[in-house]
Amino acid sequence: MSTGFSFEAEPAQDLIDYIVGIESGSWLDTLRRGRNVLRDNAQQSAALLLNPEQDGSFSRTERLAVASFVAGLHGEQDIYHLYLGLLERSGEGGALSAAIRQFVRDGRTRGPYGAYPKGALSTEDLNGLVFDVSAEKIGKRLSVALKHAHLLVYHPRDASAGALEALQKAGWSETAIVTLSQLVSFLTFQVRIIHGLTVLRHAGPAVGQGLPESTP
Amino acid sequence: MSIIQQNASSQDHREPALFTTALLDWHPWLPPLEESELTEVHYEGLVDRARAKSPYFMLLARDPQVLGARTRSDKDIFYNTAGGLPRRERELAATAVSRFNGCIYCASVHARFSERQGGSAEALAVLLATGSLPVDATETWLLVAEVARQISETPMGFSYVHVRVLRQAGFNDAEIFDLINASSFFNWANRLMLSLGYPTLPVEKQD
């Protein structure tokens, strides 16, 4: 996809509308505006996490690298390529893109899996890929963040204090760990909203259903 | 770093090993902000000032603007009752997603919320214990829990087949959209709660 999206476009573009292809005044636009606070804050979350005014110790390029990886792991092609495009145009991001594409190919699997605290739930424990991200091309700091992102995407119930400690050892501050956790977790929400709305767009509006007046 | 290790070593026998509707505690692995550190930007992010008592929100307050956008999204999805899905079904979706992803803390909170909104305590108890609703649950509930689960798979299993079945069962599009929103949001919430700290059972009173 040619990236015609920018967080700084005038007039402002809504990322989810852009990706799903929701036209102003369409039935899906009406549906989304029935939850207008959500619509605004989903956009604001994306802008704050991916295009922050002050990026603290977590650079915009690193954020876009994580976002590309997470979207790619979910197999949502349009948002994956949009984030890759933004990454490639951000400072040093061009050099990262090929590595991210390779990590997505190697890291994709099916989730959720993982282990519970030992006890009756242990019968539900499921083994799955524990993905090690090579630091060779992207550096230790980003590779540990991508490994953490893979954990959160596919097997969040395996999360532990040790995983946060690994981030700290690789140079992530406590506040940057909170932002990284928000970024990955938010993206698992965003790709699902995009997926759900795309399914609805293909299904078309319910026949004979007026919105939102028909809501009982 | 010392704080992480301290918390990690105190993660002990009181961590629940079952899904439950008990009132659990949650402990962060990283130090939350202190109340004395809060500025107006932080209070704006917390949205409700009372949340300054919650270690979870005080940890997320390290990035206050992101927390604020998260919390306003949460409230519109679960508390905006202008049309759409009844609140007990939105909370059921949150419970079903949390059970599927394995967030014992989140599942306990939202099973209680669903019950408080008129949801079936028996059906919720079976969902927590087994991961599925009982076969005699209502069609509406079975569909909500199944779709919540399909949305939570990676890659997502939700498809037009589910839209068709939901519509045939009488769901309108505003209700289907609320179900997508509630289910998607809990994928966000579960991952924060699972990765930034751990739950414990309430301390039993000795006397």
Interface residues (C-beta under 8 A of the other chain):
Chain A: W27 L31 R32 G34 R35 N36 V37 L38 D40 N41 A42 Q44 S45 L48 L49 L73 H74 G75 E76 R110 G111 P112 G114 Y116 P117 K118 G119 A120 L121 E124 L151 L152 V153 Y154 P156 R157 A159 S160 A161 G162 A163 L164 E165 Q168 K169 E174 T175 I177 V178 T179 S181 Q182 V184 S185 F186 T188 F189 Q190 V191 R192 I193 H195 G196 L197 V199 L200 H202 A203 P205 A206 Q209 L211 P212 S214 T215 P216
Chain B: M1 I4 Q5 N7 A8 Q11 E15 P16 A17 L18 F19 W29 L30 P31 L59 L60 R62 D63 Q65 V66 L67 A69 R70 R72 S73 K75 D76 I77 N80 A82 G83 G84 F100 N101 G102 C103 I104 G131 I151 S152 E153 T154 P155 M156 F158 S159 Y160 H162 V163 R164 R167 N172 D173 A174 E175 I176 F177 D178 I180 N181 S183 S184 F185 N187 W188 A189 N190 R191 L192 L194 S195 L196
